[in-house]
Amino acid sequence: MQDIIIKTQKHEELNRLLVMNDIQVEELDNDIIVATRETELPVYIKKGEKDIYFEVDLGNISSIASEELYFKLLDLNTEILPVSLGVNNTNPEDPRLVLVESRETGDLCADEVLSVFDALELATDRAEELLRQSM
């Protein structure tokens, strides 16, 4: 006889969910947390009122920036969905290449949150490969 699968729903606080899935969590100011899984780059998470924003800092690329590189990075965006590459220009003296993703928090499930970490990990690998070729 085939197993009967029953779906259950459980509410869990974000930090606890991450820790339960072997992701280290550090709380910063302004509703920002840093989440680190194994040897991956840290994921900065900003908790908004109705959204949650994920960002991975890939570093300053000013020294290798070129029109050709930016074109390749934009082209890579079509391959790494739902994650996107962008430039965080909060500090104009130190523009950062970042991977970003966001989700609405209204009906957010654990699988959806954890899938963002998987997508960011794969996108990081692809971006690092492209950056290595440009160095």
N, C-alpha and C positions, 0 to 999 in steps of 0.2 A: 504494500500500500504506500502511495506517495504521501510525504509529509504535508500537512496543512500548515500554511504560513499565515500567521496573524500579525498584522502591523499594529504596533503600539506607539504612542506618542508620549515623550517625557520632556519636561522643560528643564534646561540646564543653563547655568550661568556661563558666559563665554570663557572666562579664565579657567574655570573648573573643567569645562569640556576640553580645552587645549591641554591642560595638565594631564587629564585622563588619557590623552592620546600622545603622550610622551613629547609634548611641546613645552619647552621652558617659557615661563611668562615673567616679565618684569614690568611693573606699572610705572609710568612716567607721569609728568604733569599734563594738564589739559585733556584728560580722557584719552591718552595715548598709551598703548602697551606695546612692548617689544616681545615678539614671539619667535623662538628659535627652535627649529627641529633638527636634531642630530648635527651634522656638519654643514647644514645649509646656511645661507646668508639670513640675517634676521629680517623678520617681517614686521614693519611698523603698522600698527592698527589704530586708526582713529575712530572712536565711537561717536557717531552723530546722533541726532534726535531720531531720525527715521532711516538712516543709512549707516553702513560701516565701510570704511575705506582701508584698503590694504596697499602697502608700498614697500618695495625692496629697492634699496640704494645700491646701484651698480658702480657708483663712483663718478669722479670728475673726468670727463673725456675731452676737456678743452685742448689738451696737447695733441690729440689725434683727430680732432673734429675736422670734417671736410664735407663738402656737398655730397660726395660719393658715399661717405659713411652714413650721413643722415638719410640718404635715399635708401641704402641697404637696411637701416634700422626701421624706417617706415614700411618698407616692403616686408620685413620680418613680422610686423604687426598682423599681417593677414594670415600668418602661419601659427601664431601663438595665442589665438583667441581662446578664452575670453579675456586674457590678460593683454595689456597694452604697454608699449614702451613710450616714455615721455621724458621731458626735461623738467626737473624741479628747479625753478629759478628763484626760490624764496630768498636766497642770498646771491645776488647778481655777481658777486666776486667769486663764487664757487658753484656754478651750475652743475647739477647732478643728473646723470642718466638714471632713470628709475623705471621699474615695472609697477604698474598700478592695476587695481581691480576694485570694484565696489559692489555692494549688495544692499538691497532693502532689508530692513530688519523685521518687517511686519510678520512674515511667515517663514523665517529663516530656520532651516533644519541643520542638524549636525553634519550630515553628508555634504550639504552645500558648502558649509564653512571649511570642512576638511578638503573638499575638492579644490578650493581656492589655493590651498597650500601645495597641492599636487601640481596645479597649473603653473603656479609661480616657480616651482622647482624646475619643471620642464622648460619654461620660458627663460629662466636664468641660465640653464645649460646652453640653450640655443644662442642667447645674447653673448655669453662669454666666448663661445666658439667664433661668432662673428667678430667680436672685438679683438680676439687673438690674431685673427687674419689681418686686421687693420694695424697691428702694432709692428 
